[in-house]
Amino acid sequence: MARGRKRMKLLADTIKKEGRDSSVDSDEEQTWSALPIELLEQFLSQLNLKDNIRASAVCKRWLAVAISVRQANKPPWLMYMPKHGDLYEFYDPSERKKYGLKFPELQDSRLCYAKDGWLLMMTPRPLNMFFFCPYTREVIKLPVLRRLALHMIAFSAAPTSPSCILFTVRRVVGSIVEIRTCRPGDKEWTTINYESHPSFDCGMFDKIVFSKGNFCCLCNSSFLGLYNPSRSSWTVHHVPLPERPLNSSSKSWYSRKFMAEHAGDVYLVNSSSHDDPLIFKLDETNMAWIRIQTLGNMSLFVSFFSSHAVMDLLGTMRNSVYFPKVLYYGKRCVQYSLAEERFFPRKKLNDWEENDTFNRIWIEAPGDLSFLYERGDTGIIT
């Protein structure tokens, strides 16, 4: 009997303890769900899109607040250079709308690069270069640049940033390359010649991105040149491109490549005819391209002159590669979804770069559309 009473006492104590623990848990849940709305908004507004969506599952109150402060990034706009006249078109892939803007000041200009909402433009005769922001129409002039290697030029940041530096490289003779740099406000370009690898050549299909303080230059011959402006150093690494598929031509395999940078990582997109694009990430430790099967919350927007990596887009825009071609009268941009392993629309990539390859470029979207209504020469093109 004594042993039985002892077991009953232990059971009663256990039930009381569990009741207290349950009460504590209930109080804790009530405390979290009853946070002041201002504090909850401040907390949830600091989360990225993925964590915001996870937090919205806590309770109905958190769901409502999470949605109210949820901020997805905007995809870049695709800019078209006009064949005639001065009406430039911009395509917004998220809204599937086209906007028209007149820029008579860009007459006879050519595209060179785009970054942080700014375009780098040039006029061939005379050979002048300048920055142009299409949303504010601000122009920043640059010193005259002679003997421009047109397709091997880039800049590190917006020209309004103190960290902005322009960079161009070309092979002079043999293994000697000529590197020129300039900052907004400089009177002339700084020119330095460097000993390079004999196989590093500069061609029209080469790509440049700025990453971790270096201009990364990928040439057709599978060599990656790194220029560090702060140290004025130039190094070349042999980084073989992935093996070419049997059914693709050498020209298409090497010309249809694009580089983009995000948070210090460099990505490569290879797209040959009749094949799905292959995505690679640069392993800087071993200097090798590593194939990846997913971009996660990232999307890549590729074009001939420059490409962009964007995180946290809404819905099906994530984990995709967007090409600079719009079909169905502006209703659909050519997109490859890594999740679905297919193109949208289907089998429409093959001729995307056949026409006007050099007349399209992705540029960061404006913060809002107010600039469209402040000008009388703009409109929505349906």
C-alpha positions as CSV (number, residue, x, y, z in Angstrom):
1,M,0.0,0.0,0.0
2,A,2.8,2.4,0.9
3,R,4.5,1.7,-2.5
4,G,1.2,2.4,-4.3
5,R,0.6,5.7,-2.5
6,K,4.1,6.7,-3.5
7,R,3.5,6.0,-7.2
8,M,0.2,8.0,-7.0
9,K,2.1,11.0,-5.4
10,L,4.7,10.9,-8.1
11,L,2.0,10.9,-10.8
12,A,0.2,13.8,-9.2
13,D,3.4,15.8,-9.0
14,T,4.2,15.0,-12.7
15,I,0.7,16.2,-13.8
16,K,1.1,19.5,-11.8
17,K,4.5,20.1,-13.4
18,E,3.2,19.5,-16.9
19,G,0.3,21.8,-16.1
20,R,2.8,24.5,-15.0
21,D,4.9,24.0,-18.2
22,S,1.9,24.2,-20.4
23,S,0.8,27.4,-18.7
24,V,4.3,28.8,-19.3
25,D,4.2,27.8,-23.0
26,S,0.7,29.3,-23.3
27,D,1.9,32.5,-21.7
28,E,4.9,32.7,-24.0
29,E,2.8,32.1,-27.1
30,Q,0.4,34.8,-25.9
31,T,3.3,37.2,-25.3
32,W,4.7,36.7,-28.8
33,S,1.3,37.1,-30.5
34,A,0.4,40.1,-28.4
35,L,3.5,42.2,-29.3
36,P,2.7,45.9,-30.0
37,I,1.9,46.4,-33.6
38,E,4.7,49.0,-34.0
39,L,7.3,46.6,-32.6
40,L,6.0,43.8,-34.7
41,E,6.1,45.9,-37.9
42,Q,9.7,47.0,-37.1
43,F,10.8,43.5,-36.5
44,L,9.1,41.9,-39.6
45,S,10.3,44.8,-41.9
46,Q,13.9,43.8,-41.3
47,L,13.4,40.3,-42.7
48,N,14.2,39.2,-46.2
49,L,11.3,37.9,-48.3
50,K,12.0,34.2,-47.5
51,D,12.0,34.8,-43.7
52,N,9.1,37.2,-43.9
53,I,7.0,34.4,-45.5
54,R,8.1,32.0,-42.8
55,A,7.2,34.4,-40.0
56,S,3.7,35.0,-41.5
57,A,2.9,31.4,-40.5
58,V,3.1,32.2,-36.7
59,C,-0.5,33.4,-36.4
60,K,-3.2,35.4,-38.2
61,R,-2.0,38.6,-36.7
62,W,1.6,38.0,-37.8
63,L,0.3,37.1,-41.2
64,A,-1.5,40.4,-41.7
65,V,1.5,42.5,-40.5
66,A,4.0,40.4,-42.5
67,I,2.1,41.0,-45.7
68,S,1.8,44.8,-44.9
69,V,5.6,45.2,-44.6
70,R,6.6,42.6,-47.1
71,Q,9.0,44.0,-49.7
72,A,10.1,42.1,-52.8
73,N,12.8,43.4,-55.0
74,K,12.0,44.7,-58.4
75,P,13.4,43.1,-61.5
76,P,15.4,45.3,-63.9
77,W,13.9,46.8,-67.0
78,L,14.9,45.9,-70.5
79,M,15.9,49.0,-72.5
80,Y,15.7,49.0,-76.3
81,M,17.8,51.4,-78.5
82,P,15.7,52.8,-81.3
83,K,16.4,51.9,-84.9
84,H,15.2,55.3,-85.9
85,G,14.3,58.5,-84.1
86,D,14.7,59.1,-80.3
87,L,11.9,57.0,-78.7
88,Y,13.4,54.5,-76.4
89,E,11.4,51.6,-75.1
90,F,11.6,50.1,-71.6
91,Y,10.0,46.7,-70.7
92,D,9.0,45.9,-67.1
93,P,8.9,42.0,-66.9
94,S,6.9,42.1,-63.6
95,E,4.0,44.1,-65.0
96,R,4.6,43.0,-68.6
97,K,4.3,46.6,-69.7
98,K,6.3,48.8,-72.1
99,Y,7.1,52.5,-71.5
100,G,8.3,54.9,-74.1
101,L,10.8,57.7,-73.4
102,K,12.3,60.3,-75.7
103,F,16.0,61.0,-75.4
104,P,17.1,63.3,-78.2
105,E,20.4,63.8,-76.2
106,L,21.3,60.2,-76.9
107,Q,21.3,60.6,-80.7
108,D,24.0,58.5,-82.4
109,S,25.0,57.0,-79.0
110,R,25.8,53.4,-78.4
111,L,25.4,51.2,-75.3
112,C,28.5,50.0,-73.4
113,Y,27.5,48.9,-69.9
114,A,24.8,49.3,-67.2
115,K,24.9,49.2,-63.4
116,D,23.1,50.7,-60.4
117,G,20.5,52.5,-62.7
118,W,23.1,54.2,-64.9
119,L,24.1,53.6,-68.5
120,L,27.6,54.0,-69.9
121,M,27.3,55.4,-73.4
122,M,29.6,56.4,-76.2
123,T,29.5,58.4,-79.4
124,P,31.8,57.0,-82.2
125,R,32.7,60.3,-83.9
126,P,34.1,61.9,-81.9
127,L,34.8,59.1,-79.5
128,N,33.2,60.6,-76.4
129,M,32.0,58.6,-73.3
130,F,29.5,59.7,-70.7
131,F,27.2,58.4,-68.0
132,F,23.4,58.8,-68.4
133,C,20.6,58.1,-66.0
134,P,17.4,57.6,-68.1
135,Y,15.1,58.3,-65.1
136,T,16.6,61.7,-64.2
137,R,18.2,62.5,-67.5
138,E,21.4,63.4,-65.7
139,V,24.6,63.3,-67.8
140,I,28.1,63.0,-66.4
141,K,30.8,63.5,-69.0
142,L,34.1,61.7,-69.1
143,P,37.5,62.3,-70.6
144,V,38.0,61.4,-74.3
145,L,39.1,57.8,-74.6
146,R,41.1,56.8,-77.7
147,R,41.3,53.4,-79.2
148,L,38.4,52.0,-77.2
149,A,38.1,48.2,-76.9
150,L,34.3,48.7,-77.0
151,H,33.2,45.4,-75.6
152,M,35.8,45.3,-72.8
153,I,34.7,48.2,-70.6
154,A,32.8,48.4,-67.3
155,F,32.4,50.4,-64.1
156,S,32.3,49.5,-60.5
157,A,29.5,51.6,-59.1
158,A,27.1,54.4,-59.8
159,P,29.1,57.5,-61.0
160,T,27.6,59.4,-58.0
161,S,29.4,57.1,-55.7
162,P,33.0,57.9,-54.5
163,S,33.9,54.2,-55.2
164,C,33.1,54.5,-58.9
165,I,35.9,53.7,-61.3
166,L,35.8,52.9,-65.0
167,F,38.0,50.1,-66.4
168,T,38.9,49.0,-69.9
169,V,41.5,46.5,-71.2
170,R,42.9,45.5,-74.6
171,R,45.8,43.5,-75.8
172,V,48.5,45.7,-77.4
173,V,51.0,43.2,-78.7
174,G,52.1,39.7,-77.8
175,S,51.5,39.2,-74.1
176,I,51.2,42.9,-73.2
177,V,47.8,44.3,-72.3
178,E,46.9,48.0,-71.9
179,I,44.6,48.8,-68.9
180,R,43.0,52.3,-68.6
181,T,41.1,53.6,-65.6
182,C,39.2,56.7,-64.9
183,R,37.0,58.2,-62.2
184,P,34.2,60.7,-62.7
185,G,35.8,64.2,-62.5
186,D,39.2,63.1,-63.8
187,K,40.7,65.1,-66.7
188,E,42.2,62.1,-68.4
189,W,42.5,58.4,-68.3
190,T,45.3,56.6,-66.5
191,T,47.1,54.1,-68.8
192,I,49.3,51.3,-67.6
193,N,50.7,48.3,-69.6
194,Y,51.0,44.9,-67.9
195,E,52.7,41.6,-68.8
196,S,49.9,39.1,-69.3
197,H,49.3,35.6,-70.5
198,P,49.9,35.2,-74.2
199,S,46.6,33.4,-74.6
200,F,44.5,36.1,-72.9
201,D,42.9,38.0,-75.8
202,C,40.2,40.6,-75.8
203,G,37.3,40.0,-78.1
204,M,33.8,41.2,-78.7
205,F,32.2,38.3,-76.7
206,D,34.3,38.9,-73.5
207,K,32.6,39.8,-70.3
208,I,33.5,41.9,-67.2
209,V,32.0,42.1,-63.7
210,F,33.2,43.9,-60.6
211,S,33.5,41.6,-57.6
212,K,35.3,41.9,-54.2
213,G,37.4,44.9,-55.4
214,N,38.4,43.2,-58.7
215,F,37.4,43.7,-62.3
216,C,36.9,40.1,-63.5
217,C,37.5,39.7,-67.3
218,L,36.5,36.5,-69.0
219,C,37.9,36.0,-72.5
220,N,37.0,33.4,-75.1
221,S,40.1,31.3,-74.5
222,S,39.0,30.3,-71.0
223,F,41.3,32.7,-69.2
224,L,40.1,35.0,-66.4
225,G,41.9,38.2,-65.8
226,L,41.7,40.0,-62.5
227,Y,42.5,43.7,-62.1
228,N,42.6,45.3,-58.7
229,P,42.5,49.1,-59.0
230,S,43.5,49.7,-55.4
231,R,46.7,47.7,-55.8
232,S,47.1,48.4,-59.6
233,S,47.7,44.7,-60.0
234,W,46.8,42.4,-63.0
235,T,46.8,38.6,-62.8
236,V,45.5,36.0,-65.2
237,H,44.2,32.5,-64.3
238,H,43.4,29.6,-66.5
239,V,39.8,28.7,-65.7
240,P,38.6,26.3,-68.4
241,L,35.0,26.8,-69.6
242,P,32.7,23.8,-69.2
243,E,32.9,21.2,-71.9
244,R,30.9,22.1,-74.9
245,P,27.9,20.0,-75.8
246,L,28.3,17.8,-78.9
247,N,25.4,19.4,-80.7
248,S,26.5,23.0,-80.3
249,S,28.9,25.0,-82.5
250,S,32.1,26.4,-81.0
251,K,31.0,29.9,-82.0
252,S,27.6,29.7,-80.2
253,W,29.1,28.0,-77.1
254,Y,31.6,30.8,-76.5
255,S,29.5,33.7,-77.7
256,R,26.4,32.9,-75.7
257,K,27.9,33.3,-72.3
258,F,27.1,35.8,-69.7
259,M,28.6,36.8,-66.3
260,A,26.8,38.3,-63.3
261,E,27.9,39.1,-59.8
262,H,26.0,39.0,-56.5
263,A,27.4,39.5,-52.9
264,G,30.9,38.7,-54.1
265,D,30.0,35.6,-56.0
266,V,30.5,35.4,-59.8
267,Y,28.0,33.4,-61.9
268,L,28.3,32.2,-65.5
269,V,25.5,31.4,-67.9
270,N,26.2,29.3,-71.0
271,S,23.5,28.9,-73.5
272,S,24.0,27.1,-76.8
273,S,21.4,26.5,-79.5
274,H,18.7,24.0,-78.8
275,D,19.9,23.4,-75.3
276,D,18.8,24.5,-71.8
277,P,21.2,27.0,-70.3
278,L,23.9,25.8,-67.9
279,I,24.6,27.8,-64.8
280,F,28.0,27.9,-63.1
281,K,29.5,29.5,-60.0
282,L,33.1,30.5,-59.7
283,D,35.1,28.6,-57.1
284,E,37.8,31.2,-56.4
285,T,39.8,28.9,-54.2
286,N,40.4,26.4,-57.0
287,M,39.7,28.8,-59.9
288,A,37.1,26.5,-61.5
289,W,33.5,26.8,-62.7
290,I,31.2,24.7,-60.6
291,R,27.9,23.8,-62.1
292,I,24.8,24.6,-60.0
293,Q,21.3,23.2,-60.4
294,T,19.4,26.0,-58.7
295,L,19.7,29.7,-58.1
296,G,17.5,29.6,-55.0
297,N,15.8,33.0,-54.4
298,M,18.0,34.6,-57.1
299,S,17.2,35.4,-60.7
300,L,19.6,36.3,-63.5
301,F,18.9,38.9,-66.2
302,V,21.4,38.5,-69.0
303,S,22.3,40.7,-72.0
304,F,25.3,41.1,-74.2
305,F,26.9,44.1,-72.5
306,S,26.1,43.5,-68.8
307,S,24.0,41.1,-66.7
308,H,22.3,41.4,-63.3
309,A,21.6,39.1,-60.4
310,V,18.5,40.0,-58.3
311,M,17.3,38.3,-55.1
312,D,13.8,37.9,-53.6
313,L,11.5,38.4,-56.6
314,L,7.9,37.5,-56.3
315,G,6.4,34.2,-57.3
316,T,7.6,32.4,-60.4
317,M,10.2,35.0,-61.2
318,R,12.6,33.5,-58.8
319,N,15.2,30.8,-59.7
320,S,15.1,31.8,-63.4
321,V,17.3,33.2,-66.2
322,Y,15.8,36.0,-68.2
323,F,17.0,36.8,-71.8
324,P,16.7,40.1,-73.6
325,K,13.8,39.2,-75.9
326,V,10.1,40.0,-75.5
327,L,7.5,38.0,-77.4
328,Y,3.8,38.0,-78.0
329,Y,3.6,41.8,-78.5
330,G,5.3,42.6,-75.2
331,K,3.4,40.1,-73.1
332,R,6.2,37.6,-72.4
333,C,9.9,37.9,-71.8
334,V,11.9,34.8,-72.7
335,Q,12.5,33.0,-69.3
336,Y,14.2,29.8,-68.4
337,S,12.9,28.3,-65.1
338,L,15.4,26.1,-63.3
339,A,12.7,24.8,-61.1
340,E,10.6,23.7,-64.1
341,E,13.6,22.9,-66.3
342,R,12.0,24.6,-69.3
343,F,11.6,27.8,-71.2
344,F,8.7,30.1,-71.1
345,P,7.4,30.3,-73.8
346,R,8.7,26.9,-75.0
347,K,11.5,26.6,-77.5
348,K,11.7,30.4,-78.1
349,L,15.4,30.9,-77.2
350,N,17.0,29.8,-80.4
351,D,16.7,33.2,-82.2
352,W,16.8,35.5,-79.2
353,E,20.1,37.1,-80.1
354,E,19.7,37.0,-83.9
355,N,18.6,40.6,-84.2
356,D,19.5,43.7,-82.3
357,T,21.8,42.0,-79.9
358,F,23.8,45.2,-79.3
359,N,20.7,47.4,-78.9
360,R,19.2,45.9,-75.7
361,I,20.4,46.0,-72.1
362,W,18.9,45.4,-68.6
363,I,19.0,48.3,-66.3
364,E,17.8,48.6,-62.6
365,A,14.2,49.6,-62.4
366,P,13.3,53.1,-61.1
367,G,12.1,53.5,-57.5
368,D,8.7,54.6,-58.7
369,L,7.0,55.8,-61.8
370,S,6.5,59.4,-60.9
371,F,9.1,60.5,-63.5
372,L,6.9,59.1,-66.2
373,Y,4.2,61.6,-65.5
374,E,6.5,64.6,-65.0
375,R,7.3,64.6,-68.7
376,G,5.1,65.2,-71.6
377,D,7.0,62.9,-74.0
378,T,6.4,59.6,-72.2
379,G,3.7,57.0,-72.3
380,I,2.7,53.4,-71.8
381,I,3.0,51.3,-75.0
382,T,0.4,48.5,-75.0
